[in-house]
Amino acid sequence: MRFAIDHPGRVRGLVLIGATAGLRGTPEARAHWDGVLATLSDPVPREFVRRLTEHEFVKAVPPEVVDALTDESAKVPLRVWRAAIEARWREEGDYSTELATIQAPTLILWGERDRRYPRTAQDTLLAGIRGSRLVVFEGAGHMLHIEEPEQCARELSEFVAEVGG
């Protein structure tokens, strides 16, 4: 979104998957994450990473996929986890007041059982980005591109063809 806002002439199309206009967390979420991160040390425990990964899914995902995602995320040092979570409390991830400046055709893909970003977040994107289109993946969660890879690939391919990619 930031790139599409800052460089409208360089964006032919924008795809948002499991997105929100603002990443800022609630004070309750901050207290939770501050507590969780305070208990961790490097290397970040694989079981912690696996639980976080599994929490994103609402549909069955092959164990080898969960293992691969866990293995890759477990490589991330604790300082990066902390920086990523800390960024949520700053204003830099809030695009809600700038959505109307996005000029590119925009496809919003969302899993209707997304625990992280509710339908209201998708409606904000839809209302704020002129001409955007929302595709709801029935029964999918936040990681819909992993839970429904064929449908996700089909939607992406059709969108790219529409915008002339």
C-alpha positions in Angstrom: 0.0 0.0 0.0 2.8 2.4 0.9 4.4 2.0 -2.5 1.1 2.4 -4.3 0.4 5.6 -2.3 3.9 7.1 -2.8 4.5 6.0 -6.5 1.1 5.8 -8.2 2.5 5.9 -11.7 4.7 2.8 -11.0 1.9 0.5 -9.9 -0.2 -1.2 -12.5 -2.2 -3.3 -10.0 -2.3 -3.9 -6.3 -3.2 -7.2 -4.6 -3.9 -7.2 -0.8 -4.1 -10.6 0.8 -5.4 -10.8 4.4 -4.7 -7.1 4.8 -5.7 -4.2 6.9 -5.4 -0.4 6.5 -3.6 -0.1 9.8 -1.3 -2.4 11.6 -1.5 -0.6 14.9 -2.4 -3.0 17.7 -4.5 -2.4 20.8 -3.0 -1.7 24.2 -4.2 -5.2 25.2 -2.3 -6.7 22.3 0.8 -4.7 23.2 0.7 -5.9 26.8 0.3 -9.5 25.5 3.2 -9.3 23.1 5.5 -7.4 25.5 4.9 -10.3 27.9 5.4 -13.0 25.4 8.6 -11.5 23.9 10.1 -10.9 27.4 10.1 -14.7 27.9 11.9 -15.5 24.7 15.6 -15.8 23.9 17.7 -16.7 20.8 17.2 -18.9 19.1 13.4 -18.4 19.2 12.0 -21.8 20.3 10.7 -23.8 17.4 7.6 -24.9 19.3 6.7 -21.3 19.9 7.1 -20.5 16.2 5.0 -23.6 15.3 2.2 -22.6 17.6 2.1 -19.2 16.0 2.1 -20.7 12.5 -0.6 -23.2 13.3 -2.8 -20.5 14.8 -3.1 -18.8 11.5 -4.8 -21.8 9.8 -8.4 -22.7 10.1 -8.3 -25.4 7.4 -6.1 -28.5 7.4 -2.6 -27.8 5.9 -0.2 -30.6 5.1 2.3 -31.2 8.0 5.2 -30.7 5.6 4.0 -27.2 4.8 3.6 -26.3 8.4 7.1 -27.8 9.1 8.6 -25.7 6.2 7.0 -22.5 7.4 8.0 -23.2 11.0 11.6 -23.9 9.9 11.9 -20.7 8.0 10.3 -18.5 10.6 12.5 -20.1 13.4 15.6 -18.8 11.6 14.5 -15.2 12.3 16.5 -13.8 15.3 14.6 -12.5 18.3 15.7 -8.9 17.6 13.8 -9.1 14.3 10.7 -10.5 16.0 10.8 -7.7 18.5 11.3 -5.0 15.9 8.4 -6.4 13.8 6.1 -6.4 16.8 7.3 -3.0 18.0 6.5 -1.5 14.5 2.8 -2.3 15.2 2.6 0.4 17.9 3.9 3.2 15.7 1.9 5.2 13.2 4.0 4.1 10.2 1.8 1.2 9.3 -1.5 3.1 9.2 -2.7 3.9 5.7 -6.3 4.5 6.6 -6.2 8.2 5.8 -4.4 7.7 2.5 -6.4 4.9 0.9 -8.2 7.2 -1.5 -4.9 8.2 -3.1 -4.4 4.6 -4.3 -5.1 4.8 -8.1 -4.2 1.3 -9.2 -6.8 -1.4 -9.7 -6.9 -3.3 -6.4 -7.8 -6.9 -5.7 -8.5 -7.7 -2.0 -8.4 -11.4 -1.1 -9.6 -12.4 2.3 -10.4 -15.6 4.2 -13.8 -15.3 5.9 -12.5 -16.9 9.0 -9.4 -14.7 9.3 -8.7 -14.4 13.0 -6.3 -11.5 12.5 -8.2 -9.0 10.3 -12.0 -9.1 10.4 -14.5 -8.3 7.6 -14.7 -4.7 8.9 -11.0 -4.3 8.0 -11.8 -5.5 4.4 -14.8 -3.2 4.2 -12.5 -0.3 5.1 -10.1 -1.1 2.3 -13.0 -1.6 -0.1 -14.6 1.7 0.7 -11.3 3.6 0.8 -9.7 2.3 -2.4 -11.8 3.5 -5.4 -12.6 0.7 -7.7 -11.2 -2.1 -5.5 -12.8 -5.6 -5.6 -13.1 -8.0 -2.7 -13.0 -11.8 -3.1 -13.9 -13.7 0.0 -12.5 -17.2 0.4 -15.2 -19.2 2.2 -13.9 -21.1 5.2 -10.3 -19.9 4.8 -8.3 -18.1 7.4 -5.5 -15.5 7.4 -3.1 -17.6 5.4 -5.6 -18.2 2.6 -2.9 -18.4 0.0 -1.6 -21.6 1.8 -5.0 -23.0 2.7 -6.5 -22.4 -0.8 -3.5 -22.1 -3.2 -5.3 -23.1 -6.4 -8.1 -20.6 -5.9 -5.6 -17.9 -4.8 -3.5 -18.5 -7.9 -6.5 -18.4 -10.1 -7.7 -15.1 -8.7 -4.2 -13.7 -9.0 -3.8 -14.9 -12.6 -7.2 -13.4 -13.7 -6.3 -10.1 -12.0 -2.9 -9.9 -13.7 -4.6 -10.6 -17.1 -7.2 -7.8 -16.4 -4.6 -5.2 -15.5 -2.4 -6.1 -18.5 0.5 -7.7 -16.6 
